[in-house]
Amino acid sequence: MTRTAAEIVAGVDLAGRTAVITGATSGLGLETARVLAAAGAQVVLAGRGADRLAAAADVVHESTPAASVDTVELDLGSLASVRAAAAAISARLDRVDVLINNAGVMFTPFGRTSDGFETQFGVNHLGHFEWTRQLLPLITAGATGARIVNVTSAGHGIADVDLDDPNWEKRPYDKFASYGASKTANILFTVALDTRFRDQGVRSLAVHPGMVTTNLARHMSDTDWETMGAMMKSRPGNDGKPRPPVPLLTPEQGAATQVWAATSPELADVGGVYLADCEISPAVRSYALDAERAAALWELSEKLCA
Ligand SMILES: NC(=O)c1ccc[n+]([C@@H]2O[C@H](COP(=O)([O-])OP(=O)(O)OC[C@H]3O[C@@H](n4cnc5c(N)ncnc54)[C@H](OP(=O)(O)O)[C@@H]3O)[C@@H](O)[C@H]2O)c1
């Protein structure tokens, strides 16, 4: 029986801890915020649309009336919005103990963010790169046991990041490979963050939540479902073994691994790793954990976001 996020934090007291969660208006992000708040954490919900943020805060309050909930408008497809949101949080908080970079888009038609980045790479990776960089002073200020959790996907196995063409300017666009590359970038970013900040007391972890019934598939057509099904059947797992059938999880179950990553004492001295099913998972492509490529992606991302 798959555990729920609420079961993961049963008996854990997060009073005095502050968690910032992106993509908190829907799916895994909203459930993560609800559960962390129920365990006593102050939560900051980051997402698009004041009305949707207010509705998400209501969901948290319905579950925990005394919850401390704050909201901030954040569009990861705009560096100006990312910087404004980080500045707003920095003006309100002294520190951040847990940052959960959960927001994401999948298989979007070709498009560009306000800054000209390809949508999936821009939103899933570069937006979070700049957001995290802006919040690092608050995260290192929290320091004891501070964690950054980047929500990636087993879909990182579809493709590595092309460091020579991250924004699909030189190749025909492939929405599946683009999602895979953006999710590989989430893991490489985790590796680079952990290398850079573990000595300052900040550990970084990448999480695959499982296959979860959320709004993520909103851009998928019937043909896309068939293509994805065929890809999953024909490809071995990330560990090279045949894929076992993948169970479909509820958001309550799907949020378990990111909540575990954010809170478990078992992970106090762990970072730069890929987690799935509430454990450190070997089902990760070696290219996603490559420290040199992680450093190269960091430098590239700095240049792109300059
Ligand atoms: N569901 C799964 O099976 C699965 C599997 C593997 C990995 N994941 C990962 O899990 C994470 C959460 O996804 P989910 O399944 O919970 O999907 P979801 O229900 O679609 O939630 C995604 C969240 O990201 C937000 N978001 C999208 N674009 C944004 C932008 N430009 N700026 C700010 N926020 C933005 C969405 O807000 P809007 O509604 O405003 O767009 C929404 O709150 C993603 O990173 C995804 O890659 C999910």
The ligand as a Gaussian input file, in Angstrom:
#p B3LYP/6-31G(d) Opt

LIG

0 1
 N        1.740000      14.119000     -12.312000
 C        2.700000      13.264000     -12.629000
 O        2.448000      12.102000     -13.005000
 C        4.148000      13.682000     -12.559000
 C        5.131000      12.715000     -12.852000
 C        6.463000      13.092000     -12.791000
 C        6.783000      14.389000     -12.442000
 N        5.822000      15.307000     -12.172000
 C        6.229000      16.672000     -11.826000
 O        5.476000      17.118000     -10.734000
 C        5.425000      18.560000     -10.730000
 C        4.037000      19.027000     -10.354000
 O        3.135000      18.694000     -11.376000
 P        1.635000      18.201000     -11.129000
 O        1.588000      16.792000     -11.569000
 O        1.175000      18.574000      -9.771000
 O        0.879000      19.066000     -12.259000
 P       -0.188000      20.248000     -12.173000
 O       -1.378000      19.828000     -11.394000
 O       -0.375000      20.658000     -13.599000
 O        0.570000      21.381000     -11.373000
 C        1.621000      22.113000     -11.964000
 C        1.761000      23.432000     -11.256000
 O        2.812000      24.190000     -11.907000
 C        2.328000      25.479000     -12.148000
 N        2.957000      26.177000     -13.265000
 C        2.959000      25.826000     -14.573000
 N        3.555000      26.785000     -15.307000
 C        3.922000      27.771000     -14.443000
 C        4.555000      29.022000     -14.582000
 N        4.920000      29.509000     -15.785000
 N        4.782000      29.776000     -13.475000
 C        4.402000      29.334000     -12.268000
 N        3.775000      28.161000     -12.060000
 C        3.548000      27.385000     -13.143000
 C        0.849000      25.289000     -12.437000
 O        0.167000      26.517000     -12.354000
 P       -0.902000      26.940000     -13.517000
 O       -2.115000      26.142000     -13.225000
 O       -1.023000      28.412000     -13.331000
 O       -0.308000      26.569000     -14.842000
 C        0.493000      24.296000     -11.342000
 O        0.280000      24.955000     -10.109000
 C        5.925000      18.991000     -12.109000
 O        7.232000      19.504000     -11.992000
 C        5.942000      17.694000     -12.906000
 O        6.943000      17.694000     -13.919000
 C        4.505000      14.979000     -12.198000

